[in-house]
């Protein structure tokens, strides 16, 4: 090999199976060699491909990054290069590398380490590594680790989070931290996160080629099932990334839709989630490789003047969207009738709004002694809930719990949930619940304000409530309240929804903001603050 490589001025290589038989011979250029296209055919997760690559280097370079990338992506048993002497063409030192099993006990540390190990370089006549024993021991360890991982995380998707930005990295890190919370709420195992800053987003694969190769290596090494991108991907980008990685690729809007689908319990919520998912899916129905979309539909219901399977699916999706929109409109009319009855009773309506997981449902439960579902997860509440509440001084109101907002809320979701969001429109006061302990609190306030503005609800009076104040030092809480009042011109009060004694400033502020007649009905929850604390009774 060294002699031929020296004479031709090209790199020469072979792929050898474990029986020592040569299966492929490659001839490249002076600077590189191209391995056969295996199409990254699936290899068992606890085995290598069963081939080792040996090829020559003419320019004195050791194992290059391209060599190591091929080793990882093709899951080769071994990658070896032979340095060829420029003068006489004799073989020099042999440099080799192999993949190493992932440490399932510490994925965080493992994701920062190299996925391969190097053998001691030596001349060909003195290579004494027991190759078969080495490969067998590596595969045994891989099988053991994979079995441990399956035992611990049965039924849960394993994902790598990917962020790409053209701005500052700090903002990208904050955004990816929120994506991490979303993924955790969707019950996904987070294996690793990757952030790349680029002058511009690659229109085809989002990431650059080098970073994409790095992502492929990490996904194969850590056993990822899904890649979650912290941006909205175009249909073409999803297709390109799926073809390149052979993994399921989803973006931020799709993850949010999936969480909504998990949380939806009522018929109304399920209808709205299905509508949002279909609106998101429609432009992404495309012809793909090995897809039924690429064939003409046949059989009953598929005959016609040459309509393809893809066109049939698009038509069915559009028909289903139209049907769901009619049902959502009907639900909207029903909600409107219920709101009319509330208005006829002349009871002020207060709506709890805010970022997801800010504590709105917990606050409603504390105020009305209800048992509305509340959990420390994003979008735990999808279905709005209304309760009647008697404040101190015999003031009676209706209080609504609403679905939480989030940055870059998918347009399809806002459109589908319009019947639910209309609950806010008749409010006399919006109680904007804020998680004061969240490091991104100001960005969250801005995101909620933007969404309310887009819905034309920003003219409704607001009271900002700094929830979870027990988790924030008093001095920092005062600075935060001053900053919010200065920026928004809206009054702030600090509470802890799990401590009823802290709610007095909030209810007193509500009483001052709204003008409420004396009650005519006696079936509302009663909120009283006495010297011995507070008591709430729901009749």
Secondary structure as the mmCIF struct_conf table of DSSP 4:
data_model
#
loop_
_struct_conf.conf_type_id
_struct_conf.id
_struct_conf.beg_label_comp_id
_struct_conf.beg_label_asym_id
_struct_conf.beg_label_seq_id
_struct_conf.end_label_comp_id
_struct_conf.end_label_asym_id
_struct_conf.end_label_seq_id
HELX_RH_AL_P HELX_RH_AL_P1 UNK A 2 UNK A 8
TURN_TY1_P TURN_TY1_P1 UNK A 9 UNK A 9
BEND BEND1 UNK A 10 UNK A 10
STRN STRN1 UNK A 12 UNK A 17
TURN_TY1_P TURN_TY1_P2 UNK A 18 UNK A 19
BEND BEND2 UNK A 20 UNK A 20
STRN STRN2 UNK A 22 UNK A 27
BEND BEND3 UNK A 30 UNK A 31
TURN_TY1_P TURN_TY1_P3 UNK A 39 UNK A 40
TURN_TY1_P TURN_TY1_P4 UNK A 45 UNK A 46
BEND BEND4 UNK A 47 UNK A 47
BEND BEND5 UNK A 50 UNK A 50
STRN STRN3 UNK A 51 UNK A 57
BEND BEND6 UNK A 58 UNK A 60
BEND BEND7 UNK A 63 UNK A 63
HELX_RH_AL_P HELX_RH_AL_P2 UNK A 65 UNK A 73
TURN_TY1_P TURN_TY1_P5 UNK A 74 UNK A 75
BEND BEND8 UNK A 77 UNK A 77
STRN STRN4 UNK A 78 UNK A 84
HELX_LH_PP_P HELX_LH_PP_P1 UNK A 85 UNK A 85
TURN_TY1_P TURN_TY1_P6 UNK A 86 UNK A 88
STRN STRN5 UNK A 91 UNK A 99
TURN_TY1_P TURN_TY1_P7 UNK A 104 UNK A 105
HELX_RH_AL_P HELX_RH_AL_P3 UNK A 107 UNK A 111
TURN_TY1_P TURN_TY1_P8 UNK A 112 UNK A 112
BEND BEND9 UNK A 113 UNK A 113
BEND BEND10 UNK A 115 UNK A 115
STRN STRN6 UNK A 116 UNK A 118
HELX_LH_PP_P HELX_LH_PP_P2 UNK A 119 UNK A 121
STRN STRN7 UNK A 122 UNK A 123
HELX_RH_3T_P HELX_RH_3T_P1 UNK A 124 UNK A 126
HELX_RH_AL_P HELX_RH_AL_P4 UNK A 131 UNK A 152
BEND BEND11 UNK A 153 UNK A 153
TURN_TY1_P TURN_TY1_P9 UNK A 154 UNK A 155
STRN STRN8 UNK A 158 UNK A 165
BEND BEND12 UNK A 166 UNK A 167
HELX_RH_AL_P HELX_RH_AL_P5 UNK A 169 UNK A 185
TURN_TY1_P TURN_TY1_P10 UNK A 186 UNK A 187
STRN STRN9 UNK A 189 UNK A 197
BEND BEND13 UNK A 199 UNK A 200
STRN STRN10 UNK A 202 UNK A 202
TURN_TY1_P TURN_TY1_P11 UNK A 203 UNK A 205
STRN STRN11 UNK A 206 UNK A 206
BEND BEND14 UNK A 207 UNK A 207
HELX_RH_AL_P HELX_RH_AL_P6 UNK A 209 UNK A 222
TURN_TY1_P TURN_TY1_P12 UNK A 223 UNK A 223
STRN STRN12 UNK A 226 UNK A 229
BEND BEND15 UNK A 230 UNK A 231
HELX_LH_PP_P HELX_LH_PP_P3 UNK A 232 UNK A 234
HELX_RH_AL_P HELX_RH_AL_P7 UNK A 235 UNK A 245
BEND BEND16 UNK A 247 UNK A 247
STRN STRN13 UNK A 248 UNK A 251
HELX_RH_AL_P HELX_RH_AL_P8 UNK A 252 UNK A 263
BEND BEND17 UNK A 266 UNK A 266
HELX_RH_AL_P HELX_RH_AL_P9 UNK A 267 UNK A 282
TURN_TY1_P TURN_TY1_P13 UNK A 283 UNK A 284
TURN_TY1_P TURN_TY1_P14 UNK A 289 UNK A 290
HELX_RH_3T_P HELX_RH_3T_P2 UNK A 292 UNK A 294
BEND BEND18 UNK A 295 UNK A 295
STRN STRN14 UNK A 296 UNK A 296
BEND BEND19 UNK A 299 UNK A 299
TURN_TY1_P TURN_TY1_P15 UNK A 300 UNK A 302
BEND BEND20 UNK A 304 UNK A 306
STRN STRN15 UNK A 308 UNK A 308
HELX_RH_AL_P HELX_RH_AL_P10 UNK A 309 UNK A 344
TURN_TY1_P TURN_TY1_P16 UNK A 345 UNK A 346
STRN STRN16 UNK A 348 UNK A 354
STRN STRN17 UNK A 355 UNK A 355
TURN_TY1_P TURN_TY1_P17 UNK A 356 UNK A 357
BEND BEND21 UNK A 358 UNK A 359
HELX_RH_AL_P HELX_RH_AL_P11 UNK A 360 UNK A 368
TURN_TY1_P TURN_TY1_P18 UNK A 369 UNK A 369
BEND BEND22 UNK A 376 UNK A 377
TURN_TY1_P TURN_TY1_P19 UNK A 378 UNK A 379
BEND BEND23 UNK A 383 UNK A 383
STRN STRN18 UNK A 385 UNK A 391
HELX_RH_3T_P HELX_RH_3T_P3 UNK A 392 UNK A 394
STRN STRN19 UNK A 395 UNK A 401
HELX_LH_PP_P HELX_LH_PP_P4 UNK A 403 UNK A 404
STRN STRN20 UNK A 405 UNK A 405
TURN_TY1_P TURN_TY1_P20 UNK A 407 UNK A 408
HELX_RH_AL_P HELX_RH_AL_P12 UNK A 411 UNK A 416
TURN_TY1_P TURN_TY1_P21 UNK A 417 UNK A 417
HELX_RH_AL_P HELX_RH_AL_P13 UNK A 418 UNK A 421
HELX_RH_3T_P HELX_RH_3T_P4 UNK A 422 UNK A 424
TURN_TY1_P TURN_TY1_P22 UNK A 425 UNK A 426
BEND BEND24 UNK A 428 UNK A 428
STRN STRN21 UNK A 429 UNK A 435
TURN_TY1_P TURN_TY1_P23 UNK A 436 UNK A 437
TURN_TY1_P TURN_TY1_P24 UNK A 439 UNK A 440
HELX_RH_AL_P HELX_RH_AL_P14 UNK A 441 UNK A 454
TURN_TY1_P TURN_TY1_P25 UNK A 455 UNK A 456
TURN_TY1_P TURN_TY1_P26 UNK A 458 UNK A 459
BEND BEND25 UNK A 460 UNK A 460
STRN STRN22 UNK A 462 UNK A 467
HELX_RH_3T_P HELX_RH_3T_P5 UNK A 469 UNK A 471
BEND BEND26 UNK A 472 UNK A 472
HELX_RH_AL_P HELX_RH_AL_P15 UNK A 474 UNK A 488
STRN STRN23 UNK A 492 UNK A 494
TURN_TY1_P TURN_TY1_P27 UNK A 497 UNK A 498
HELX_RH_3T_P HELX_RH_3T_P6 UNK A 500 UNK A 503
HELX_RH_AL_P HELX_RH_AL_P16 UNK A 504 UNK A 513
BEND BEND27 UNK A 514 UNK A 514
HELX_LH_PP_P HELX_LH_PP_P5 UNK A 517 UNK A 517
STRN STRN24 UNK A 518 UNK A 518
HELX_LH_PP_P HELX_LH_PP_P6 UNK A 519 UNK A 519
BEND BEND28 UNK A 520 UNK A 520
BEND BEND29 UNK A 524 UNK A 524
STRN STRN25 UNK A 525 UNK A 530
TURN_TY1_P TURN_TY1_P28 UNK A 531 UNK A 532
STRN STRN26 UNK A 533 UNK A 537
#
